């Protein structure tokens, strides 16, 4: 076996003899992008696109400074810092082959809890033109019941009381934009890369809600000097496992403490609204359009919702990975019927998109046996995902009197999942900010199934819709009385669907 080489800048020339590495001079790059949330998805997506672009050595203004925002992010920060921001991207092809390369676009890393002022100053730097975000669906502090910014969040209260030492993205952005205004600097673009429909609109609305309370005199300046483009992002990126780290050592002799694994498919559709300039990402595969909404609605309602369907049902079946779940004929049939009969009617006209082919490709992507996307990762923070991925389909179908039976079944399955143990006695790993409330309502649902729908922050007024409640209750009782496997077979039976 080849000698093991630790991944860092000093060893890059030697590593480049084994796998492709950055050929550009990283030391000459300016930081033009600050990215908050340097987890796997960002490193498989935006950082990948930017690395591709930087191989044009005339481009020197778009290095990325990665911000680890939360105390929880200590490990990724320490790892990337030790590796000079470098990491290996491992693309797991459908035939099982591995395409590996070192990504060099992250040239700086900062740990926000350690030095909040340094992070604020970096965001306010004149060189920084774009601040991008992957803070997860729950990071936007949006309350589904009130449809407003959640000022009751203790971290938001902290940021209002201690603006110089914020803990949330809203506190950091507000102070950085305040500095830009005070120093008569140019504004910047704030770009969400999270799975939220209208993610740019959501980012602006939530930030302005905070600013109007925290620094109201800043509002008018933001309206004039900051842009918030919408974007749709797509690349399945499972959590890195110890096996992935060992596989990289065995196949390439590279010691990377946190490589990123992903599927070959990638997509980035962006609204072209960048107030201070932008990288030419379109030259490396991104697509700039006037209106992102049709693309993101399709992706959120089909891919992201599909992931949640497979995750929740798969957990109840006792599976541990998404490919196992989609490999079950009854679960894959359930997903096809849900996508075809309940989601597709809500999507409208999608110019330039072959929807049938797209849905077929999703089944293939979910079934990639080499990705091994963990079900507990997909199910994590479902309380934030379901209002974004599944409820819009339910609400539209209720308005048009369309079918909601499979969607109601998913919500019933989520209620049973939230008890924390499946019918085989297997403890479920539930990672959710609302875990306690979910569990309490799930237990209450054993005697009154509709109790689960009383979680207003997730379901809003859905509990008041008699059509949905009837379908949900029927599905809940079917699962409890007959078991998940028979219940899925029953709801699938006699339904014809052309995906």
Wavefront OBJ file of the C-alpha trace (Angstrom):
o trace
v 0.000 0.000 0.000
v 1.121 3.543 -0.713
v 2.542 5.617 2.109
v -0.234 7.482 3.925
v -0.014 11.245 3.428
v -1.822 13.737 5.657
v -3.960 16.174 3.670
v -2.733 19.755 4.021
v -1.271 22.512 1.864
v 2.341 21.430 2.465
v 1.627 17.932 1.124
v -0.527 18.994 -1.814
v 2.151 18.565 -4.479
v 2.753 14.968 -3.398
v -0.964 14.222 -3.148
v -1.476 15.609 -6.666
v 0.502 12.605 -7.974
v -2.337 10.387 -6.702
v -5.583 12.296 -7.294
v -6.470 15.634 -8.939
v -5.717 18.668 -6.755
v -6.049 22.444 -7.114
v -3.626 23.741 -9.738
v -4.276 27.375 -8.834
v -2.241 29.326 -6.266
v -4.509 29.393 -3.214
v -2.268 31.931 -1.460
v -3.105 34.510 -4.143
v -6.882 34.302 -3.718
v -8.917 37.093 -2.150
v -11.865 36.110 0.005
v -14.873 37.232 -1.999
v -17.395 34.845 -0.415
v -18.184 34.179 3.231
v -20.095 30.951 3.700
v -21.913 30.106 6.932
v -22.347 26.374 7.553
v -19.348 24.422 6.240
v -20.896 20.972 6.427
v -20.969 18.282 3.783
v -23.530 19.811 1.457
v -21.737 23.131 1.017
v -18.469 21.317 0.373
v -20.102 19.015 -2.236
v -21.913 21.881 -3.901
v -21.020 25.594 -3.783
v -17.389 25.004 -2.782
v -17.133 22.396 -5.580
v -18.521 24.773 -8.223
v -16.190 27.526 -6.996
v -13.169 25.201 -7.059
v -14.005 24.340 -10.676
v -14.092 28.043 -11.495
v -10.809 28.853 -9.758
v -8.909 26.557 -12.089
v -9.084 29.511 -14.457
v -6.028 31.174 -12.941
v -7.158 34.627 -14.063
v -9.881 34.400 -11.400
v -8.534 35.448 -8.015
v -11.424 37.240 -6.263
v -13.626 34.361 -5.162
v -11.929 32.430 -2.376
v -14.320 31.238 0.350
v -14.076 31.917 4.073
v -15.993 29.158 5.858
v -17.758 30.084 9.098
v -18.525 27.450 11.722
v -21.430 29.178 13.467
v -22.385 26.879 16.335
v -20.601 25.294 19.303
v -21.614 21.991 17.693
v -19.362 22.846 14.723
v -16.101 22.618 16.695
v -15.042 19.360 15.041
v -15.484 20.485 11.441
v -13.725 23.769 12.193
v -10.732 22.056 13.821
v -10.550 19.524 10.989
v -10.580 22.066 8.183
v -8.205 24.381 10.018
v -5.692 21.524 10.445
v -6.039 20.695 6.730
v -5.690 24.346 5.582
v -9.289 24.273 4.362
v -8.576 21.331 2.044
v -10.735 18.213 1.805
v -11.334 15.346 -0.587
v -14.566 15.106 -2.547
v -15.483 11.469 -3.269
v -18.167 11.051 -5.918
v -19.785 7.618 -5.703
v -20.789 6.761 -9.262
v -23.796 4.539 -9.982
v -21.490 1.686 -11.019
v -19.604 1.847 -7.717
v -16.466 3.550 -9.014
v -15.061 6.462 -7.023
v -14.135 9.808 -8.558
v -11.845 11.648 -6.141
v -10.362 15.134 -6.077
v -9.081 17.627 -3.533
v -11.113 20.846 -3.274
v -9.211 24.050 -2.485
v -11.768 26.863 -2.666
v -12.120 27.250 1.130
v -9.058 29.348 1.919
v -9.998 30.558 5.419
v -11.999 29.126 8.333
v -13.366 30.961 11.370
v -15.086 29.609 14.485
v -17.789 32.084 15.435
v -18.197 31.154 19.153
v -14.454 31.679 19.644
v -14.262 35.165 18.129
v -17.603 36.743 17.121
v -16.022 40.126 16.340
v -13.611 38.542 13.845
v -16.521 36.924 12.022
v -18.483 40.185 11.914
v -15.416 42.014 10.578
v -14.897 39.355 7.905
v -18.514 39.650 6.758
v -18.038 43.430 6.607
v -14.787 43.231 4.610
v -14.772 45.317 1.411
v -13.446 42.264 -0.500
v -16.484 40.176 0.449
v -19.225 40.526 -2.148
v -21.410 37.539 -1.255
v -22.457 35.862 2.016
v -23.915 32.410 1.403
v -25.787 30.208 3.855
v -26.426 26.544 4.560
v -27.979 26.843 8.012
v -30.664 24.115 7.520
v -34.393 24.665 7.209
v -34.731 25.230 10.950
v -32.070 27.950 10.976
v -34.407 30.588 9.547
v -36.341 30.898 12.821
v -39.699 30.774 11.040
v -42.846 29.763 12.911
v -45.240 27.790 10.705
v -48.258 28.680 12.854
v -47.740 32.427 12.977
v -45.952 32.650 9.594
v -43.591 35.082 11.300
v -40.106 35.370 12.786
v -39.932 33.660 16.188
v -38.799 36.283 18.676
v -39.439 33.871 21.571
v -36.312 31.906 20.623
v -33.862 32.339 23.554
v -30.931 32.702 21.154
v -32.685 35.590 19.417
v -33.305 37.198 22.802
v -29.601 36.799 23.555
v -28.638 38.509 20.282
v -30.962 41.439 20.975
v -29.397 41.869 24.420
v -25.774 41.189 23.346
v -25.349 42.458 19.769
v -21.566 42.416 20.063
v -21.512 38.650 20.741
v -24.299 37.104 18.656
v -25.201 33.422 18.503
v -27.522 33.363 15.458
v -27.041 34.177 11.799
v -29.390 37.135 12.176
v -27.253 38.720 14.869
v -24.097 38.294 12.792
v -25.579 39.587 9.537
v -27.134 42.594 11.245
v -23.891 43.691 12.883
v -21.872 43.109 9.693
v -24.291 45.126 7.561
v -24.314 47.852 10.212
v -20.513 48.106 9.908
v -20.749 48.298 6.119
v -23.208 51.175 6.413
v -21.169 53.033 9.073
v -18.001 52.670 6.983
v -19.740 53.780 3.760
v -18.878 50.450 2.127
v -20.659 48.777 -0.748
v -23.503 46.422 0.115
v -23.404 42.712 -0.641
v -25.506 39.753 -1.696
v -26.871 37.313 0.871
v -27.606 34.010 -0.831
v -29.364 31.071 0.778
v -28.341 27.592 -0.366
v -30.936 25.855 1.815
v -33.923 23.757 0.806
v -36.633 26.361 1.244
v -38.960 27.525 -1.501
v -38.234 31.183 -2.145
v -35.129 30.871 0.031
v -33.966 34.349 -0.907
v -37.336 35.838 -0.042
v -37.386 33.904 3.229
v -33.852 35.065 4.120
v -34.734 38.691 3.495
v -38.045 38.531 5.327
v -36.610 36.875 8.424
v -33.545 39.148 8.499
v -35.636 42.290 8.078
v -37.945 41.160 10.888
v -34.925 40.938 13.163
v -33.329 44.175 11.932
v -36.554 46.146 12.386
v -36.386 45.310 16.083
v -32.614 45.197 16.670
v -31.358 48.042 14.434
v -34.388 49.740 12.815
v -32.293 52.578 11.371
v -30.483 49.966 9.234
v -33.590 48.772 7.371
v -33.640 51.365 4.599
v -29.932 50.848 3.854
v -30.436 47.078 3.497
v -33.365 47.586 1.129
v -31.116 49.632 -1.162
v -27.749 47.903 -0.764
v -28.352 44.176 -0.193
v -29.800 41.609 -2.611
v -31.277 38.215 -1.752
v -31.429 35.960 -4.833
v -33.493 32.788 -4.743
v -31.748 29.550 -5.643
v -32.429 25.845 -6.005
v -29.677 23.464 -4.901
v -29.442 19.722 -5.427
v -26.857 17.052 -4.704
v -27.409 14.078 -2.401
v -24.639 14.249 0.187
v -24.786 11.636 2.955
v -22.909 11.987 6.207
v -19.286 10.898 5.954
v -18.640 7.585 7.698
v -15.518 6.086 9.238
v -15.588 3.595 6.353
v -15.328 6.449 3.844
v -12.264 7.813 5.640
v -10.616 4.378 5.658
v -11.545 3.722 2.026
v -9.744 6.927 0.989
v -6.642 5.802 2.876
v -6.763 2.328 1.311
v -7.414 3.430 -2.276
v -5.324 6.624 -2.458
v -3.126 6.696 0.642
v -4.621 10.027 1.765
v -5.328 10.788 5.411
v -8.306 13.178 5.299
v -10.110 13.479 8.631
v -13.361 14.620 6.999
v -13.766 13.917 3.267
v -17.136 14.523 1.636
v -19.036 11.846 -0.265
v -21.791 12.616 -2.746
v -23.667 11.381 -5.798
v -22.616 12.336 -9.333
v -25.762 14.400 -9.987
v -25.570 18.111 -9.203
v -27.789 21.099 -9.939
v -27.740 24.778 -9.007
v -30.369 27.138 -10.428
v -29.880 30.752 -9.335
v -31.779 34.000 -9.758
v -29.347 36.481 -11.294
v -29.627 39.235 -8.665
v -26.146 39.972 -7.294
v -25.746 43.583 -6.210
v -21.930 43.600 -5.923
v -20.869 41.170 -8.645
v -20.627 37.393 -8.690
v -18.502 34.478 -9.899
v -19.245 33.150 -13.381
v -20.638 29.917 -11.937
v -22.574 29.374 -15.169
v -19.274 28.487 -16.879
v -18.969 25.428 -14.613
v -22.529 24.140 -14.750
v -24.757 26.427 -12.683
v -27.841 27.876 -14.364
v -28.860 31.519 -13.960
v -32.546 32.266 -14.568
v -35.076 35.055 -14.014
v -37.445 32.898 -11.962
v -36.270 29.989 -9.821
v -39.678 29.213 -8.294
v -40.841 26.441 -10.686
v -37.521 24.597 -10.364
v -37.333 24.793 -6.593
v -40.968 23.847 -6.088
v -40.410 20.750 -8.241
v -37.264 19.788 -6.340
v -38.591 20.441 -2.825
v -41.891 18.665 -3.489
v -40.349 15.654 -5.223
v -36.724 15.088 -4.191
v -36.740 16.535 -0.675
v -40.206 15.284 0.137
v -39.284 11.940 -1.417
v -36.305 11.693 0.885
v -38.551 12.343 3.909
v -41.052 9.741 2.719
v -38.331 7.118 2.344
v -36.739 8.103 5.643
v -39.880 7.959 7.772
v -41.283 4.791 6.198
v -37.836 3.201 6.089
v -37.336 3.847 9.806
v -40.654 2.166 10.625
v -39.679 -0.834 8.464
v -36.381 -1.109 10.346
v -34.073 -0.043 7.514
v -30.981 2.043 8.161
v -30.219 3.509 4.696
v -32.266 5.184 1.966
v -31.238 2.728 -0.750
v -32.612 -0.120 1.410
v -35.936 1.699 1.696
v -36.328 2.444 -2.022
v -35.260 -1.131 -2.757
v -38.458 -2.306 -1.058
v -41.052 -2.627 -3.830
v -43.955 -1.489 -1.629
v -42.153 1.628 -0.401
v -40.980 2.599 -3.892
v -44.538 2.082 -5.190
v -45.844 4.288 -2.391
v -43.381 7.013 -3.384
v -44.248 6.741 -7.095
v -47.955 7.045 -6.344
v -47.397 9.995 -4.004
v -45.252 11.827 -6.570
v -47.574 11.066 -9.474
v -51.050 11.436 -7.986
v -50.513 14.056 -5.294
v -47.410 16.143 -6.070
v -47.492 16.364 -9.870
v -50.925 18.087 -10.036
v -49.563 20.913 -7.832
v -46.544 21.744 -9.989
v -48.139 23.425 -12.993
v -46.206 23.998 -16.207
v -42.453 23.388 -15.985
v -40.987 24.733 -19.195
v -37.976 22.758 -20.353
v -38.454 20.002 -17.746
v -39.433 16.436 -18.608
v -41.200 15.700 -15.342
v -41.655 11.998 -16.014
v -37.918 11.589 -16.628
v -37.092 13.675 -13.551
v -39.228 11.474 -11.286
v -37.739 8.323 -12.799
v -34.229 9.694 -12.195
v -35.079 10.316 -8.541
v -35.849 6.647 -7.968
v -32.470 5.794 -9.541
v -30.642 8.357 -7.405
v -32.343 7.268 -4.187
v -31.435 3.685 -5.053
v -27.693 4.303 -5.490
v -26.422 1.424 -3.352
v -23.010 3.056 -2.950
v -24.263 6.259 -1.334
v -25.666 4.618 1.842
v -27.448 7.756 2.991
v -28.397 7.138 6.615
v -32.102 7.240 7.408
v -31.503 8.972 10.740
v -29.764 11.815 8.847
v -32.665 12.191 6.427
v -35.197 12.136 9.278
v -33.289 14.659 11.389
v -35.129 17.965 11.935
v -38.261 16.607 10.262
v -40.289 19.161 12.203
v -38.660 21.866 10.052
v -38.686 19.842 6.820
v -42.301 18.670 6.675
v -43.818 22.197 6.560
v -41.533 23.001 3.616
v -41.459 19.736 1.680
v -44.878 18.130 2.237
v -47.456 20.590 3.633
v -47.570 22.756 0.477
v -48.651 19.680 -1.493
v -51.301 18.851 1.103
v -52.661 22.399 1.213
v -52.849 22.742 -2.575
v -54.522 19.357 -2.975
v -57.069 20.216 -0.287
v -57.868 23.481 -2.068
v -58.405 21.705 -5.401
v -60.098 18.665 -3.832
v -57.304 16.406 -5.083
v -56.020 13.216 -3.488
v -54.219 13.560 -0.132
v -54.357 9.939 1.057
v -50.639 9.176 0.670
v -49.614 12.544 2.124
v -51.890 11.971 5.127
v -50.323 8.520 5.519
v -46.864 10.131 5.653
v -47.957 12.461 8.468
v -49.510 9.519 10.345
v -46.274 7.571 9.915
v -44.344 10.598 11.220
v -46.562 10.623 14.331
v -45.830 6.950 14.961
v -42.119 7.460 14.217
v -42.018 10.274 16.779
v -42.830 7.831 19.592
v -39.168 6.858 19.190
v -39.470 3.114 18.663
v -40.767 1.079 15.717
v -43.125 -1.888 15.919
v -40.174 -4.306 15.968
v -38.953 -2.744 19.204
v -36.009 -0.958 17.590
v -35.121 2.362 19.199
v -35.206 5.168 16.618
v -32.550 7.886 16.592
v -34.534 11.130 16.596
v -32.556 14.321 16.101
v -34.955 17.241 16.182
v -35.135 20.639 17.869
v -38.767 19.798 18.726
v -38.038 16.246 19.889
v -39.727 16.613 23.297
v -42.943 18.127 21.909
v -43.045 15.572 19.088
v -42.639 12.724 21.550
v -45.294 14.033 23.952
v -47.865 14.513 21.190
v -46.947 11.189 19.581
v -47.622 9.364 22.844
v -50.915 11.239 23.295
v -51.861 10.168 19.768
v -51.996 6.539 20.868
v -55.409 7.302 22.359
v -56.327 10.390 20.298
v -54.511 10.247 16.917
v -55.373 13.838 16.022
v -53.364 15.083 19.058
v -50.243 15.073 16.885
v -51.786 17.631 14.524
v -52.075 20.080 17.429
v -48.385 21.019 17.045
v -49.211 24.370 15.468
v -45.577 25.305 14.809
v -45.429 22.388 12.337
v -48.962 21.884 11.059
v -50.546 25.323 11.390
v -54.325 25.033 10.946
v -54.287 21.587 9.352
v -56.033 20.134 12.421
v -59.131 22.152 11.488
v -59.505 20.565 8.047
v -61.976 17.702 8.424
v -60.997 16.093 5.102
v -57.354 15.869 6.086
v -58.059 14.795 9.676
v -60.257 11.943 8.415
v -57.581 10.700 5.990
v -54.844 11.067 8.619
v -56.839 9.224 11.308
v -57.693 6.398 8.918
v -54.004 6.005 7.986
v -52.887 6.181 11.624
v -55.301 3.455 12.703
v -54.382 1.301 9.719
v -50.676 1.415 10.652
v -51.313 0.749 14.337
v -53.782 -2.090 13.758
v -52.141 -3.842 10.800
v -48.450 -2.894 11.028
v -46.532 -0.668 8.660
v -45.900 -3.268 5.948
v -49.544 -4.287 5.485
v -50.698 -0.679 5.800
v -48.428 0.404 2.956
v -49.588 -2.512 0.791
v -53.218 -1.599 1.524
v -52.935 2.054 0.553
v -51.030 1.186 -2.613
v -53.533 -1.439 -3.745
v -55.651 -0.791 -6.817
v -54.088 2.600 -7.538
v -52.844 2.944 -11.087
v -50.148 5.499 -11.598
v -47.843 6.425 -14.446
v -45.246 7.947 -12.109
l 1 2 3 4 5 6 7 8 9 10 11 12 13 14 15 16 17 18 19 20 21 22 23 24 25 26 27 28 29 30 31 32 33 34 35 36 37 38 39 40 41 42 43 44 45 46 47 48 49 50 51 52 53 54 55 56 57 58 59 60 61 62 63 64 65 66 67 68 69 70 71 72 73 74 75 76 77 78 79 80 81 82 83 84 85 86 87 88 89 90 91 92 93 94 95 96 97 98 99 100 101 102 103 104 105 106 107 108 109 110 111 112 113 114 115 116 117 118 119 120 121 122 123 124 125 126 127 128 129 130 131 132 133 134 135 136 137 138 139 140 141 142 143 144 145 146 147 148 149 150 151 152 153 154 155 156 157 158 159 160 161 162 163 164 165 166 167 168 169 170 171 172 173 174 175 176 177 178 179 180 181 182 183 184 185 186 187 188 189 190 191 192 193 194 195 196 197 198 199 200 201 202 203 204 205 206 207 208 209 210 211 212 213 214 215 216 217 218 219 220 221 222 223 224 225 226 227 228 229 230 231 232 233 234 235 236 237 238 239 240 241 242 243 244 245 246 247 248 249 250 251 252 253 254 255 256 257 258 259 260 261 262 263 264 265 266 267 268 269 270 271 272 273 274 275 276 277 278 279 280 281 282 283 284 285 286 287 288 289 290 291 292 293 294 295 296 297 298 299 300 301 302 303 304 305 306 307 308 309 310 311 312 313 314 315 316 317 318 319 320 321 322 323 324 325 326 327 328 329 330 331 332 333 334 335 336 337 338 339 340 341 342 343 344 345 346 347 348 349 350 351 352 353 354 355 356 357 358 359 360 361 362 363 364 365 366 367 368 369 370 371 372 373 374 375 376 377 378 379 380 381 382 383 384 385 386 387 388 389 390 391 392 393 394 395 396 397 398 399 400 401 402 403 404 405 406 407 408 409 410 411 412 413 414 415 416 417 418 419 420 421 422 423 424 425 426 427 428 429 430 431 432 433 434 435 436 437 438 439 440 441 442 443 444 445 446 447 448 449 450 451 452 453 454 455 456 457 458 459 460 461 462 463 464 465 466 467 468 469 470 471 472 473 474 475 476 477 478 479 480 481 482 483 484 485 486 487 488 489 490 491 492 493 494 495 496 497 498 499
